[in-house]
Amino acid sequence: MKALDLLPSALIGAVASARSMTPMAALAAAELAHKPLPGRVFLLNRPLFKFGALAMGIGELLGDKMKTAPDRTVFLGLLARVMSAGIAGAALAPRGKEKLGAGLAVGTAVPLAYLTLSGRKKAMARIGQTKSGLIEDALIVGAGALVVGLTVSRFYRR
């Protein structure tokens, strides 16, 4: 195993730092497209969880624009990031290295949640909550899709 084999796990952790449900939604989309992932997929191989993950991903994107949306660093926000990053990090890690991938994703997601929150607050002060949220959504959803998509295509070539 090469060190770069775990890069997708770290990157999906970075995605989870800003949008806790996007990693799960990206994995669910890959599962729905019947694209195998390198690591074991926990829960998302069941229809209820696949569609639930997609719905929660969409719901998070909508809810983030509300004035009452909590910061991503509150306890439940961090817990959601830990769970999502861990599951996604394991699924994107090489077979047999799922625990390492999960740990790396969680270790990336939690500290970056504080950094992405700081950036979002600065953006909100300049351009407002909705505009900054839409920009962040586009960047994070795109990054999640790219990480999962490239990992799946790389896994196919092996």
Phi and psi restraints in degrees (value plus and minus 20) as a CYANA .aco file:
   2 LYS   PHI    -117.0   -77.0
   2 LYS   PSI     134.3   174.3
   3 ALA   PHI     -79.0   -39.0
   3 ALA   PSI     -55.3   -15.3
   4 LEU   PHI     -88.1   -48.1
   4 LEU   PSI     -36.2     3.8
   5 ASP   PHI     -83.6   -43.6
   5 ASP   PSI     -43.3    -3.3
   6 LEU   PHI    -116.4   -76.4
   6 LEU   PSI     -20.8    19.2
   7 LEU   PHI     -77.8   -37.8
   7 LEU   PSI     -62.6   -22.6
   8 PRO   PHI     -78.9   -38.9
   8 PRO   PSI     -54.6   -14.6
   9 SER   PHI     -84.5   -44.5
   9 SER   PSI     -63.7   -23.7
  10 ALA   PHI     -85.6   -45.6
  10 ALA   PSI     -61.5   -21.5
  11 LEU   PHI     -87.2   -47.2
  11 LEU   PSI     -57.7   -17.7
  12 ILE   PHI     -90.3   -50.3
  12 ILE   PSI     -47.3    -7.3
  13 GLY   PHI     -84.5   -44.5
  13 GLY   PSI     -59.3   -19.3
  14 ALA   PHI     -84.1   -44.1
  14 ALA   PSI     -58.3   -18.3
  15 VAL   PHI     -82.1   -42.1
  15 VAL   PSI     -65.6   -25.6
  16 ALA   PHI     -82.7   -42.7
  16 ALA   PSI     -45.0    -5.0
  17 SER   PHI     -82.6   -42.6
  17 SER   PSI     -50.9   -10.9
  18 ALA   PHI    -121.8   -81.8
  18 ALA   PSI     -54.4   -14.4
  19 ARG   PHI    -157.7  -117.7
  19 ARG   PSI      85.6   125.6
  20 SER   PHI     -84.0   -44.0
  20 SER   PSI     -50.5   -10.5
  21 MET   PHI    -115.0   -75.0
  21 MET   PSI     -31.5     8.5
  22 THR   PHI     -82.0   -42.0
  22 THR   PSI     -61.9   -21.9
  23 PRO   PHI     -79.3   -39.3
  23 PRO   PSI     -61.4   -21.4
  24 MET   PHI     -87.0   -47.0
  24 MET   PSI     -60.6   -20.6
  25 ALA   PHI     -85.2   -45.2
  25 ALA   PSI     -59.4   -19.4
  26 ALA   PHI     -85.8   -45.8
  26 ALA   PSI     -60.5   -20.5
  27 LEU   PHI     -86.2   -46.2
  27 LEU   PSI     -60.9   -20.9
  28 ALA   PHI     -81.7   -41.7
  28 ALA   PSI     -60.6   -20.6
  29 ALA   PHI     -82.9   -42.9
  29 ALA   PSI     -61.1   -21.1
  30 ALA   PHI     -83.8   -43.8
  30 ALA   PSI     -61.7   -21.7
  31 GLU   PHI     -83.2   -43.2
  31 GLU   PSI     -63.2   -23.2
  32 LEU   PHI     -84.7   -44.7
  32 LEU   PSI     -49.8    -9.8
  33 ALA   PHI    -105.4   -65.4
  33 ALA   PSI     -16.2    23.8
  34 HIS   PHI      39.5    79.5
  34 HIS   PSI      19.4    59.4
  35 LYS   PHI    -120.9   -80.9
  35 LYS   PSI      93.9   133.9
  36 PRO   PHI     -90.1   -50.1
  36 PRO   PSI     123.1   163.1
  37 LEU   PHI    -121.3   -81.3
  37 LEU   PSI     135.1   175.1
  38 PRO   PHI     -85.2   -45.2
  38 PRO   PSI     -60.2   -20.2
  39 GLY   PHI    -115.9   -75.9
  39 GLY   PSI     159.1   199.1
  40 ARG   PHI     -93.0   -53.0
  40 ARG   PSI     118.1   158.1
  41 VAL   PHI    -119.6   -79.6
  41 VAL   PSI      99.4   139.4
  42 PHE   PHI    -112.9   -72.9
  42 PHE   PSI     104.1   144.1
  43 LEU   PHI      53.1    93.1
  43 LEU   PSI     -57.4   -17.4
  44 LEU   PHI     -93.6   -53.6
  44 LEU   PSI     -19.0    21.0
  45 ASN   PHI    -109.5   -69.5
  45 ASN   PSI     -12.5    27.5
  46 ARG   PHI    -131.0   -91.0
  46 ARG   PSI     115.6   155.6
  47 PRO   PHI     -74.3   -34.3
  47 PRO   PSI     -62.8   -22.8
  48 LEU   PHI     -78.0   -38.0
  48 LEU   PSI     -62.8   -22.8
  49 PHE   PHI     -95.2   -55.2
  49 PHE   PSI     -55.3   -15.3
  50 LYS   PHI     -79.5   -39.5
  50 LYS   PSI     -73.9   -33.9
  51 PHE   PHI     -90.0   -50.0
  51 PHE   PSI     -52.9   -12.9
  52 GLY   PHI     -83.5   -43.5
  52 GLY   PSI     -61.2   -21.2
  53 ALA   PHI     -84.9   -44.9
  53 ALA   PSI     -60.7   -20.7
  54 LEU   PHI     -84.3   -44.3
  54 LEU   PSI     -64.4   -24.4
  55 ALA   PHI     -83.3   -43.3
  55 ALA   PSI     -61.8   -21.8
  56 MET   PHI     -87.1   -47.1
  56 MET   PSI     -55.5   -15.5
  57 GLY   PHI     -82.4   -42.4
  57 GLY   PSI     -64.8   -24.8
  58 ILE   PHI     -86.3   -46.3
  58 ILE   PSI     -63.2   -23.2
  59 GLY   PHI     -80.3   -40.3
  59 GLY   PSI     -59.5   -19.5
  60 GLU   PHI     -84.9   -44.9
  60 GLU   PSI     -59.4   -19.4
  61 LEU   PHI     -83.0   -43.0
  61 LEU   PSI     -58.7   -18.7
  62 LEU   PHI     -92.8   -52.8
  62 LEU   PSI     -64.3   -24.3
  63 GLY   PHI     -87.8   -47.8
  63 GLY   PSI     -47.0    -7.0
  64 ASP   PHI     -83.2   -43.2
  64 ASP   PSI     -44.4    -4.4
  65 LYS   PHI    -104.7   -64.7
  65 LYS   PSI     -28.1    11.9
  66 MET   PHI     -95.2   -55.2
  66 MET   PSI     123.9   163.9
  67 LYS   PHI     -82.0   -42.0
  67 LYS   PSI     -46.9    -6.9
  68 THR   PHI    -109.0   -69.0
  68 THR   PSI     -17.5    22.5
  69 ALA   PHI     -83.2   -43.2
  69 ALA   PSI     109.1   149.1
  70 PRO   PHI     -94.0   -54.0
  70 PRO   PSI     139.6   179.6
  71 ASP   PHI     -83.5   -43.5
  71 ASP   PSI     130.0   170.0
  72 ARG   PHI     -88.8   -48.8
  72 ARG   PSI     -30.5     9.5
  73 THR   PHI    -118.8   -78.8
  73 THR   PSI     -14.3    25.7
  74 VAL   PHI     -89.8   -49.8
  74 VAL   PSI     142.4   182.4
  75 PHE   PHI     -71.5   -31.5
  75 PHE   PSI     -71.5   -31.5
  76 LEU   PHI     -85.9   -45.9
  76 LEU   PSI     -52.8   -12.8
  77 GLY   PHI     -85.9   -45.9
  77 GLY   PSI     -63.3   -23.3
  78 LEU   PHI     -88.5   -48.5
  78 LEU   PSI     -58.1   -18.1
  79 LEU   PHI     -81.3   -41.3
  79 LEU   PSI     -63.7   -23.7
  80 ALA   PHI     -81.4   -41.4
  80 ALA   PSI     -58.9   -18.9
  81 ARG   PHI     -87.3   -47.3
  81 ARG   PSI     -61.5   -21.5
  82 VAL   PHI     -81.1   -41.1
  82 VAL   PSI     -66.9   -26.9
  83 MET   PHI     -87.0   -47.0
  83 MET   PSI     -68.2   -28.2
  84 SER   PHI     -84.8   -44.8
  84 SER   PSI     -66.9   -26.9
  85 ALA   PHI     -83.2   -43.2
  85 ALA   PSI     -61.1   -21.1
  86 GLY   PHI     -82.5   -42.5
  86 GLY   PSI     -67.2   -27.2
  87 ILE   PHI     -84.9   -44.9
  87 ILE   PSI     -66.6   -26.6
  88 ALA   PHI     -87.7   -47.7
  88 ALA   PSI     -61.3   -21.3
  89 GLY   PHI     -81.3   -41.3
  89 GLY   PSI     -57.7   -17.7
  90 ALA   PHI     -87.6   -47.6
  90 ALA   PSI     -62.6   -22.6
  91 ALA   PHI     -85.9   -45.9
  91 ALA   PSI     -48.9    -8.9
  92 LEU   PHI    -113.8   -73.8
  92 LEU   PSI     -25.3    14.7
  93 ALA   PHI    -102.8   -62.8
  93 ALA   PSI     136.8   176.8
  94 PRO   PHI     -81.0   -41.0
  94 PRO   PSI     129.0   169.0
  95 ARG   PHI     -73.8   -33.8
  95 ARG   PSI     111.5   151.5
  96 GLY   PHI      71.3   111.3
  96 GLY   PSI     -30.9     9.1
  97 LYS   PHI    -136.8   -96.8
  97 LYS   PSI       1.6    41.6
  98 GLU   PHI     -81.5   -41.5
  98 GLU   PSI     -60.6   -20.6
  99 LYS   PHI     -83.9   -43.9
  99 LYS   PSI     -60.6   -20.6
 100 LEU   PHI     -84.8   -44.8
 100 LEU   PSI     -63.4   -23.4
 101 GLY   PHI     -82.7   -42.7
 101 GLY   PSI     -61.5   -21.5
 102 ALA   PHI     -83.0   -43.0
 102 ALA   PSI     -66.3   -26.3
 103 GLY   PHI     -82.9   -42.9
 103 GLY   PSI     -60.4   -20.4
 104 LEU   PHI     -85.8   -45.8
 104 LEU   PSI     -61.7   -21.7
 105 ALA   PHI     -84.6   -44.6
 105 ALA   PSI     -64.2   -24.2
 106 VAL   PHI     -85.2   -45.2
 106 VAL   PSI     -63.1   -23.1
 107 GLY   PHI     -84.5   -44.5
 107 GLY   PSI     -41.1    -1.1
 108 THR   PHI    -107.7   -67.7
 108 THR   PSI     -62.7   -22.7
 109 ALA   PHI     -85.1   -45.1
 109 ALA   PSI     -65.1   -25.1
 110 VAL   PHI     -86.6   -46.6
 110 VAL   PSI     -73.9   -33.9
 111 PRO   PHI     -86.0   -46.0
 111 PRO   PSI     -54.4   -14.4
 112 LEU   PHI     -89.9   -49.9
 112 LEU   PSI     -42.1    -2.1
 113 ALA   PHI     -78.8   -38.8
 113 ALA   PSI     -58.2   -18.2
 114 TYR   PHI     -89.8   -49.8
 114 TYR   PSI     -59.6   -19.6
 115 LEU   PHI     -88.6   -48.6
 115 LEU   PSI     -64.6   -24.6
 116 THR   PHI     -87.5   -47.5
 116 THR   PSI     -52.9   -12.9
 117 LEU   PHI     -84.6   -44.6
 117 LEU   PSI     -62.8   -22.8
 118 SER   PHI     -81.0   -41.0
 118 SER   PSI     -64.0   -24.0
 119 GLY   PHI     -83.9   -43.9
 119 GLY   PSI     -60.9   -20.9
 120 ARG   PHI     -85.2   -45.2
 120 ARG   PSI     -61.4   -21.4
 121 LYS   PHI     -82.8   -42.8
 121 LYS   PSI     -59.3   -19.3
 122 LYS   PHI     -84.9   -44.9
 122 LYS   PSI     -61.7   -21.7
 123 ALA   PHI     -86.3   -46.3
 123 ALA   PSI     -58.8   -18.8
 124 MET   PHI     -81.7   -41.7
 124 MET   PSI     -59.5   -19.5
 125 ALA   PHI     -84.9   -44.9
 125 ALA   PSI     -51.0   -11.0
 126 ARG   PHI    -107.8   -67.8
 126 ARG   PSI     -63.2   -23.2
 127 ILE   PHI    -145.7  -105.7
 127 ILE   PSI     -19.8    20.2
 128 GLY   PHI      76.8   116.8
 128 GLY   PSI     145.1   185.1
 129 GLN   PHI     -88.6   -48.6
 129 GLN   PSI     -65.4   -25.4
 130 THR   PHI     -87.9   -47.9
 130 THR   PSI     -69.7   -29.7
 131 LYS   PHI     -82.0   -42.0
 131 LYS   PSI     -65.2   -25.2
 132 SER   PHI     -84.8   -44.8
 132 SER   PSI     -56.0   -16.0
 133 GLY   PHI     -87.4   -47.4
 133 GLY   PSI     -61.2   -21.2
 134 LEU   PHI     -85.7   -45.7
 134 LEU   PSI     -59.4   -19.4
 135 ILE   PHI     -85.3   -45.3
 135 ILE   PSI     -66.1   -26.1
 136 GLU   PHI     -82.4   -42.4
 136 GLU   PSI     -61.0   -21.0
 137 ASP   PHI     -76.6   -36.6
 137 ASP   PSI     -70.0   -30.0
 138 ALA   PHI     -79.8   -39.8
 138 ALA   PSI     -64.0   -24.0
 139 LEU   PHI     -85.7   -45.7
 139 LEU   PSI     -65.1   -25.1
 140 ILE   PHI     -95.4   -55.4
 140 ILE   PSI     -63.1   -23.1
 141 VAL   PHI     -83.9   -43.9
 141 VAL   PSI     -61.8   -21.8
 142 GLY   PHI     -81.7   -41.7
 142 GLY   PSI     -63.2   -23.2
 143 ALA   PHI     -84.5   -44.5
 143 ALA   PSI     -63.0   -23.0
 144 GLY   PHI     -81.9   -41.9
 144 GLY   PSI     -65.3   -25.3
 145 ALA   PHI     -83.8   -43.8
 145 ALA   PSI     -59.8   -19.8
 146 LEU   PHI     -85.9   -45.9
 146 LEU   PSI     -66.4   -26.4
 147 VAL   PHI     -80.6   -40.6
 147 VAL   PSI     -69.5   -29.5
 148 VAL   PHI     -87.3   -47.3
 148 VAL   PSI     -64.3   -24.3
 149 GLY   PHI     -80.4   -40.4
 149 GLY   PSI     -65.3   -25.3
 150 LEU   PHI     -88.2   -48.2
 150 LEU   PSI     -56.1   -16.1
 151 THR   PHI     -86.0   -46.0
 151 THR   PSI     -63.7   -23.7
 152 VAL   PHI     -83.2   -43.2
 152 VAL   PSI     -66.2   -26.2
 153 SER   PHI     -86.9   -46.9
 153 SER   PSI     -54.9   -14.9
 154 ARG   PHI     -87.8   -47.8
 154 ARG   PSI     -59.2   -19.2
 155 PHE   PHI     -85.8   -45.8
 155 PHE   PSI     -56.0   -16.0
 156 TYR   PHI     -83.5   -43.5
 156 TYR   PSI     -54.9   -14.9
 157 ARG   PHI     -94.3   -54.3
 157 ARG   PSI     -34.2     5.8
